[in-house]
Amino acid sequence: MRLRRTAVLASLAAGLLLAGCAGGGGGTTAASTSSSSTSSAAGSSTAATGSSTGGGKQAGCPSVGRAIPQGAQSKQTVDVDGDGRPDTEWIATSADSTGGVPFGIRTASGAVFSSTISSASPQARQVMFADVTGHGEVIALASDGRQVLLYAVSRCEIVPEKNLQGQQYAFDLGFTGFGTGVGCVDANGDGTTDLVGLKFVAEPQGAGTIQRTIVQLDGPNARNGATDTVPVTRASMADEARSVSCGDLTLAANGVSSGP
């Protein structure tokens, strides 16, 4: 559940110059449409995964009797607390008293921790959890159909990643023009899979290109790095650049939704 130093987002290269955007390309501040707040993990901010069970696995997050809210949509997801067992992601199907839609995780050990998506978007909310590297860098991608909010799962909490301006870091889904999708690839060639935000750019001649921006993750802070551009070499790349996925997981197939 540690936070690795690097994730990757895709965006317009010019987006790096826009101080008003959440770290530039791919990420937008979206202050007028979305915000989030986290709740403590099962009443504790300390990581239950800090001690090993002896087989290289962690102990798992502690349970204090919380449960998935009644009526929430749920689905098995990745191991978020390092105990070697798959956990359960969930999202409420209606807003809470604040107008936000709660979502979160129930671990195999029984812990329940959550956050809330607040948005003006008329579309349903969707959430997917994924281990970017396959070695415990767990993130949550929460979509309102216009953007995807970025969270880390750390110390039995869902932690919102903040941009340079202190706002929720978000990937654009074409609503503002900074990006079109999210994926996971080894974008910098170091042999480790990175979180990648994607911006597909169609061209009059040829299949088009996909722009990518590296984002440094330092605890709860996300910062933009360099941008590169790759050519579209197969038709499915364009579709992938306009969707939300991470490895073999897709938001459409593996996420949970607050609506039909």
ZAMARGU-4260 file (C-alpha; in steps of 0.2 Angstrom, whole numbers, plus 5000, padded with zeros to 4 digits):
<rodrens>
0) 5000/5000/5000 | 5015/5011/4999 | 5015/5026/4987 | 5028/5025/4973 | 5037/5040/4967
5) 5030/5040/4949 | 5013/5039/4941 | 5010/5044/4923 | 4996/5055/4916 | 4992/5060/4898
10) 4988/5077/4891 | 4992/5091/4880 | 5010/5096/4880 | 5004/5114/4882 | 4995/5109/4898
15) 5011/5109/4907 | 5011/5128/4905 | 4994/5131/4913 | 4996/5135/4931 | 4977/5134/4933
20) 4976/5115/4929 | 4979/5102/4942 | 4997/5098/4938 | 4994/5102/4919 | 4990/5089/4906
25) 4977/5075/4910 | 4973/5082/4927 | 4961/5097/4930 | 4957/5106/4945 | 4938/5105/4941
30) 4935/5115/4957 | 4917/5120/4950 | 4912/5102/4947 | 4920/5090/4960 | 4928/5088/4977
35) 4931/5074/4989 | 4933/5071/5007 | 4940/5055/5016 | 4935/5046/5031 | 4946/5037/5043
40) 4950/5019/5040 | 4940/5009/5052 | 4943/5023/5065 | 4962/5021/5063 | 4975/5030/5053
45) 4988/5018/5057 | 4992/5004/5045 | 4987/4987/5050 | 4999/4981/5036 | 5014/4987/5045
50) 5018/4970/5053 | 5021/4954/5043 | 5012/4938/5046 | 5027/4928/5043 | 5025/4923/5025
55) 5029/4940/5017 | 5011/4945/5018 | 5004/4959/5029 | 4991/4957/5044 | 4978/4967/5035
60) 4968/4982/5040 | 4959/4980/5057 | 4940/4979/5058 | 4930/4989/5071 | 4913/4983/5065
65) 4909/4994/5051 | 4899/4987/5036 | 4896/4992/5018 | 4881/5003/5017 | 4864/4995/5014
70) 4860/4995/4995 | 4878/4999/4989 | 4884/4990/4974 | 4899/4980/4977 | 4912/4969/4968
75) 4928/4959/4972 | 4943/4969/4968 | 4962/4969/4971 | 4971/4966/4988 | 4972/4984/4995
80) 4980/4980/5012 | 4993/4967/5008 | 4987/4952/5017 | 4986/4942/5001 | 4967/4941/5000
85) 4956/4950/4987 | 4945/4964/4995 | 4928/4971/4990 | 4925/4988/4982 | 4908/4997/4984
90) 4899/5012/4980 | 4882/5019/4986 | 4868/5021/4974 | 4862/5037/4982 | 4869/5053/4989
95) 4872/5055/5008 | 4866/5070/5018 | 4880/5081/5011 | 4875/5077/4993 | 4890/5067/4989
100) 4891/5048/4984 | 4901/5037/4996 | 4913/5024/4990 | 4926/5013/4998 | 4933/4996/5002
105) 4929/4982/5013 | 4944/4971/5016 | 4945/4953/5018 | 4949/4956/5037 | 4933/4965/5039
110) 4939/4984/5039 | 4928/4996/5030 | 4935/5013/5024 | 4928/5026/5012 | 4928/5043/5004
115) 4914/5053/4996 | 4913/5060/4978 | 4904/5077/4976 | 4900/5082/4959 | 4888/5093/4948
120) 4889/5080/4934 | 4872/5072/4930 | 4880/5055/4926 | 4882/5040/4938 | 4898/5039/4948
125) 4910/5024/4945 | 4925/5018/4955 | 4939/5006/4952 | 4953/5000/4963 | 4969/4994/4955
130) 4987/4990/4960 | 4997/4999/4947 | 5014/4990/4949 | 5007/4973/4955 | 5018/4976/4971
135) 5006/4986/4982 | 5004/5003/4974 | 4985/5003/4976 | 4975/5018/4969 | 4957/5022/4967
140) 4950/5030/4951 | 4933/5038/4954 | 4924/5045/4939 | 4909/5056/4937 | 4908/5054/4918
145) 4918/5070/4915 | 4934/5067/4925 | 4942/5054/4935 | 4948/5059/4953 | 4964/5051/4959
150) 4966/5043/4976 | 4980/5032/4984 | 4976/5018/4996 | 4988/5020/5011 | 4988/5015/5029
155) 4970/5009/5028 | 4964/5025/5021 | 4958/5032/5004 | 4969/5047/5002 | 4965/5060/4989
160) 4980/5065/4978 | 4981/5084/4978 | 4989/5095/4964 | 5000/5110/4966 | 4986/5121/4970
165) 4980/5110/4984 | 4965/5104/4975 | 4960/5086/4970 | 4970/5079/4956 | 4959/5073/4941
170) 4961/5066/4924 | 4950/5074/4911 | 4939/5063/4900 | 4937/5075/4886 | 4925/5087/4895
175) 4938/5101/4897 | 4950/5095/4883 | 4965/5091/4893 | 4964/5072/4892 | 4953/5057/4886
180) 4956/5042/4897 | 4967/5033/4910 | 4978/5017/4908 | 4993/5008/4915 | 5009/5005/4905
185) 5027/5006/4907 | 5028/5024/4900 | 5046/5028/4904 | 5054/5011/4900 | 5061/5007/4917
190) 5052/4990/4918 | 5039/4996/4930 | 5021/4999/4926 | 5015/5017/4928 | 4998/5025/4930
195) 4995/5033/4913 | 4982/5047/4909 | 4979/5047/4890 | 4975/5060/4877 | 4970/5054/4860
200) 4973/5067/4846 | 4966/5062/4829 | 4975/5068/4814 | 4968/5071/4796 | 4982/5060/4789
205) 4985/5045/4799 | 4978/5036/4814 | 4983/5050/4827 | 4994/5051/4842 | 4993/5049/4861
210) 5000/5062/4873 | 5007/5057/4890 | 5013/5067/4905 | 5023/5059/4919 | 5016/5064/4937
215) 5027/5062/4952 | 5018/5056/4968 | 5024/5061/4984 | 5013/5054/4998 | 4996/5063/4995
220) 5004/5076/4982 | 5004/5074/4963 | 5015/5084/4953 | 5018/5085/4934 | 5034/5079/4925
225) 5039/5078/4907 | 5027/5075/4892 | 5029/5063/4877 | 5019/5058/4862 | 5017/5041/4855
230) 5009/5036/4838 | 4994/5026/4837 | 4999/5010/4828 | 4983/4999/4830 | 4965/5004/4830
235) 4962/4998/4848 | 4974/5011/4855 | 4962/5025/4851 | 4948/5016/4860 | 4960/5012/4875
240) 4965/5031/4876 | 4947/5035/4878 | 4943/5024/4892 | 4948/5020/4910 | 4958/5005/4913
245) 4973/4998/4923 | 4982/4983/4916 | 4968/4969/4914 | 4956/4979/4924 | 4943/4991/4916
250) 4931/5003/4924 | 4917/4997/4914 | 4920/4978/4918 | 4928/4979/4935 | 4922/4995/4943
255) 4906/4998/4953 | 4893/5011/4948 | 4881/5021/4958 | 4868/5020/4943 | 4862/5009/4929
</rodrens>
